[in-house]
Amino acid sequence: GSANLSLQSLTLTDAGGVAVSASCGLMAFCGVSVADTTIRDGSETAVVVYSFEVGSVYIVNSLITGNSTTTNGGGIAVYSGAGLGFLTLVNSTVAGNSANGSGGGISGNGTVSLLNSTVTGNRSDADGNGTGTGGGISGYDVNIANSVVADNFVGLGSSKNDADSPIASAANSIFGTNVTITAGSGNQTNIANVGLGQ
């Protein structure tokens, strides 16, 4: 079976927990789509999908900001028991979120794809205990195009960290730190000031 959840043209503020959550057990597919929506200032991850098989999150024209979690993925988290988690972020911003674990902005154990999007001002290891990585993005299959990933942090200080693993592919994107890109063209890395006003 499958389960799908869609949100459009909403503003969710201070949810007091996970604002958007899909926990799908043994279903073959579990999906969440968010469009033209702002999710802000929550005391847990804004968007979470748990699935033993395929878990998918599609976010377009949206803002995920000011959310925090004691685990991984301050803004968005996708967990799949089979490693088949898919996050697609289009024309959206993930900013100012924090996680005590990894992925201050985004955490995914599958494929993370960004198009025309911005990930900035997020923080991992927000409790400073040294266990979290990936201030902006934590994931092992990250693909980025025409996007900005910059001014993200790890720990309690000013140490910048945009991604905790090599970027699988990137094109025409800007990174604030010296990230490793496996395949890409037209990118700029280690840019101290990308003009985002952080």
C-alpha positions as CSV (number, residue, x, y, z in Angstrom):
1,G,0.0,0.0,0.0
2,S,0.9,3.7,0.0
3,A,0.2,6.9,1.9
4,N,0.4,10.5,0.7
5,L,0.0,13.8,2.5
6,S,-0.2,17.2,0.7
7,L,0.0,20.7,2.1
8,Q,-0.5,23.9,0.0
9,S,-0.6,27.6,0.7
10,L,-0.3,27.4,4.5
11,T,1.6,29.0,7.3
12,L,2.4,26.7,10.3
13,T,4.0,28.5,13.3
14,D,5.2,27.0,16.6
15,A,3.7,23.6,16.1
16,G,5.0,22.4,19.4
17,G,6.2,19.2,17.8
18,V,6.7,17.9,14.3
19,A,4.6,20.1,12.0
20,V,4.3,17.6,9.1
21,S,4.9,13.9,9.8
22,A,4.2,10.7,7.9
23,S,5.1,7.4,9.5
24,C,4.3,4.6,7.1
25,G,5.4,1.4,8.7
26,L,5.6,-1.4,6.1
27,M,3.8,0.5,3.3
28,A,5.6,0.3,-0.1
29,F,5.5,4.1,-0.5
30,C,5.1,7.0,1.8
31,G,5.0,10.6,0.4
32,V,4.7,14.2,1.6
33,S,4.3,17.2,-0.7
34,V,4.5,20.8,0.5
35,A,3.8,23.8,-1.8
36,D,3.7,27.5,-1.2
37,T,3.9,27.0,2.5
38,T,5.9,28.4,5.4
39,I,6.8,26.2,8.4
40,R,8.5,28.2,11.1
41,D,9.6,28.3,14.8
42,G,8.7,24.8,15.7
43,S,10.2,22.9,18.6
44,E,10.8,19.8,16.5
45,T,11.7,19.0,12.9
46,A,9.3,20.8,10.5
47,V,8.8,17.9,8.0
48,V,9.6,14.2,8.8
49,V,8.9,11.1,6.8
50,Y,9.6,7.6,8.2
51,S,9.3,4.6,6.0
52,F,10.6,1.0,6.0
53,E,10.6,1.1,2.2
54,V,10.4,4.2,0.0
55,G,9.9,7.6,1.7
56,S,9.5,10.8,-0.4
57,V,9.3,14.5,0.4
58,Y,8.7,17.1,-2.3
59,I,8.8,20.8,-1.3
60,V,8.3,23.6,-3.7
61,N,8.1,27.4,-3.3
62,S,8.2,27.1,0.5
63,L,10.1,28.4,3.5
64,I,11.3,26.1,6.4
65,T,12.8,28.3,9.1
66,G,13.5,28.6,12.8
67,N,12.7,25.0,13.7
68,S,14.8,22.8,16.0
69,T,15.2,19.2,17.1
70,T,17.1,17.2,19.7
71,T,17.8,14.5,17.0
72,N,18.7,14.9,13.3
73,G,17.3,17.3,10.6
74,G,16.3,20.6,12.2
75,G,14.3,21.6,9.1
76,I,13.6,18.4,7.2
77,A,14.3,14.7,7.9
78,V,13.7,11.7,5.7
79,Y,14.3,8.2,7.1
80,S,14.0,5.0,5.1
81,G,14.8,1.5,6.4
82,A,15.7,0.5,2.9
83,G,17.8,3.6,2.3
84,L,15.3,4.7,-0.3
85,G,14.4,8.1,1.1
86,F,14.0,10.9,-1.5
87,L,13.9,14.6,-0.7
88,T,13.4,17.1,-3.5
89,L,13.5,20.9,-2.7
90,V,12.6,23.3,-5.5
91,N,12.5,27.1,-5.3
92,S,12.6,26.9,-1.6
93,T,14.6,28.1,1.5
94,V,15.7,26.1,4.5
95,A,17.2,28.7,6.9
96,G,17.9,29.2,10.6
97,N,17.0,25.7,11.8
98,S,19.0,23.6,14.3
99,A,19.6,20.0,15.3
100,N,21.4,18.6,18.3
101,G,22.4,15.8,16.0
102,S,23.4,16.0,12.3
103,G,21.8,18.0,9.5
104,G,21.0,21.4,11.0
105,G,18.9,22.1,7.9
106,I,18.3,18.8,6.2
107,S,19.0,15.1,7.1
108,G,18.3,12.3,4.7
109,N,19.5,8.7,4.4
110,G,18.7,8.5,0.7
111,T,18.8,11.0,-2.2
112,V,18.6,14.7,-1.4
113,S,18.1,17.0,-4.5
114,L,18.0,20.8,-4.5
115,L,17.0,23.0,-7.4
116,N,17.0,26.8,-7.3
117,S,17.0,26.6,-3.5
118,T,18.9,28.1,-0.5
119,V,20.1,26.4,2.6
120,T,21.6,28.9,5.0
121,G,22.0,29.8,8.7
122,N,21.3,26.3,10.0
123,R,23.3,24.6,12.8
124,S,24.1,21.0,13.6
125,D,25.4,19.8,17.0
126,A,23.4,22.7,18.5
127,D,23.9,21.3,22.0
128,G,27.7,21.3,21.6
129,N,28.4,17.8,22.6
130,G,30.4,17.0,19.5
131,T,28.2,14.4,17.9
132,G,26.5,16.3,15.1
133,T,27.8,17.1,11.6
134,G,26.5,18.7,8.5
135,G,25.4,22.1,9.5
136,G,23.4,22.6,6.4
137,I,22.9,19.1,4.9
138,S,23.6,15.6,6.2
139,G,23.3,12.9,3.6
140,Y,25.4,10.6,1.4
141,D,23.7,11.2,-2.0
142,V,23.2,14.9,-2.3
143,N,22.6,16.5,-5.7
144,I,22.4,20.3,-6.1
145,A,21.7,22.6,-9.1
146,N,21.4,26.4,-9.3
147,S,21.4,26.7,-5.5
148,V,23.2,28.3,-2.5
149,V,24.4,26.3,0.5
150,A,26.3,28.7,2.7
151,D,26.7,30.2,6.2
152,N,25.7,27.0,8.0
153,F,27.4,26.0,11.3
154,V,28.4,23.1,13.5
155,G,28.7,23.3,17.3
156,L,28.1,26.3,19.5
157,G,30.7,28.6,18.0
158,S,31.3,30.1,14.6
159,S,32.7,27.0,12.8
160,K,31.1,26.8,9.4
161,N,30.0,23.5,7.9
162,D,27.7,23.2,4.9
163,A,27.7,19.4,4.3
164,D,29.1,16.4,6.1
165,S,29.7,14.2,3.1
166,P,30.9,14.7,-0.5
167,I,28.3,16.3,-2.8
168,A,27.5,13.6,-5.3
169,S,26.7,16.1,-8.1
170,A,26.4,19.9,-8.3
171,A,26.0,22.4,-11.1
172,N,26.0,26.2,-11.1
173,S,25.8,26.4,-7.3
174,I,27.5,28.4,-4.5
175,F,29.0,26.9,-1.3
176,G,30.3,28.8,1.6
177,T,32.8,26.2,2.6
178,N,35.2,24.0,0.8
179,V,32.9,21.1,0.1
180,T,34.0,18.1,-2.0
181,I,32.0,17.6,-5.2
182,T,32.2,14.3,-6.9
183,A,30.8,15.4,-10.3
184,G,30.0,19.0,-11.2
185,S,30.5,22.1,-13.2
186,G,30.1,25.8,-12.8
187,N,30.2,25.8,-9.0
188,Q,31.9,28.2,-6.6
189,T,33.2,26.8,-3.3
190,N,34.7,28.3,-0.1
191,I,33.0,31.7,-0.7
192,A,33.3,33.7,2.5
193,N,30.5,36.1,1.7
194,V,27.7,35.0,-0.6
195,G,25.6,38.1,0.2
196,L,22.8,36.3,2.1
197,G,22.9,38.8,5.0
198,Q,23.7,36.2,7.6
